[in-house]
Amino acid sequence: MYDHSGVAEFDRAFCTRVKTWRVASGMTQEKMAQALGIPPKRYEKYETRSKLPHELVGRFARVTGADIGSLFEQPDEVEGSSA
């Protein structure tokens, strides 16, 4: 059986990175939604429970100055472990 916990963890981390970049850019959720051309309630869910759709990632990166790769990076799984 497939373990979805890794996918769920990636999704949560992705939402957190989206919020982090938005806050760092000094924008409110409402202003970000306006910049992306979507309703504020829809944008809000991209910081809490749903990944930002691929068609908005490029625009989000331009607006925030985020490196697209940094949105998708996963922490090194062995980071913090003593090998």
C-alpha positions in Angstrom: 0.0 0.0 0.0 1.2 3.5 -0.9 2.2 5.8 2.1 0.8 9.3 1.4 2.5 10.9 4.4 5.5 12.1 2.4 3.2 13.8 -0.1 1.1 15.4 2.6 4.3 16.6 4.3 5.6 18.1 1.1 2.2 19.8 0.5 2.3 21.4 4.0 5.9 22.5 3.5 5.0 24.0 0.1 2.1 26.0 1.6 4.5 27.3 4.3 7.1 28.4 1.8 4.4 30.2 -0.2 3.3 32.1 2.9 6.9 32.8 3.9 7.7 34.3 0.4 4.5 36.4 0.5 5.2 37.8 3.9 8.8 38.5 3.0 7.7 40.4 0.0 5.5 42.7 2.3 2.2 41.8 0.7 -1.0 40.9 2.3 -3.0 37.9 1.2 -5.5 40.3 -0.4 -2.8 42.1 -2.4 -1.3 38.8 -3.5 -4.6 37.5 -4.6 -5.1 40.7 -6.6 -1.6 40.4 -8.1 -2.4 36.8 -9.2 -5.8 37.7 -10.5 -7.7 35.4 -8.2 -10.3 35.8 -5.3 -8.7 36.4 -1.8 -10.4 33.3 -0.3 -8.9 31.2 -3.1 -5.5 32.5 -2.4 -5.9 32.0 1.3 -6.2 28.2 0.8 -2.9 28.1 -1.0 -1.2 29.1 2.3 -3.1 26.6 4.4 -4.2 23.5 2.6 -3.7 23.4 -1.1 -0.6 23.8 -3.3 -0.4 26.9 -5.5 -1.4 25.6 -9.0 1.4 25.3 -11.5 -0.2 28.0 -13.7 0.3 30.6 -10.9 3.7 29.6 -9.7 5.6 31.7 -12.3 3.6 34.8 -11.6 3.9 34.3 -7.8 7.7 34.0 -8.2 7.8 37.2 -10.2 5.7 39.1 -7.7 7.5 38.0 -4.6 11.0 37.7 -6.1 11.1 34.0 -5.1 13.3 31.5 -6.9 10.9 28.9 -8.3 13.2 26.1 -7.2 13.1 27.3 -3.6 9.3 26.8 -3.6 9.8 23.1 -4.4 12.9 22.3 -2.4 12.5 19.7 0.3 14.8 19.7 3.3 17.6 17.2 3.1 16.1 14.1 4.7 19.4 13.3 6.4 19.9 16.8 7.7 20.4 16.9 11.4 21.1 13.2 11.6 24.5 12.1 12.8 26.0 9.8 10.2 
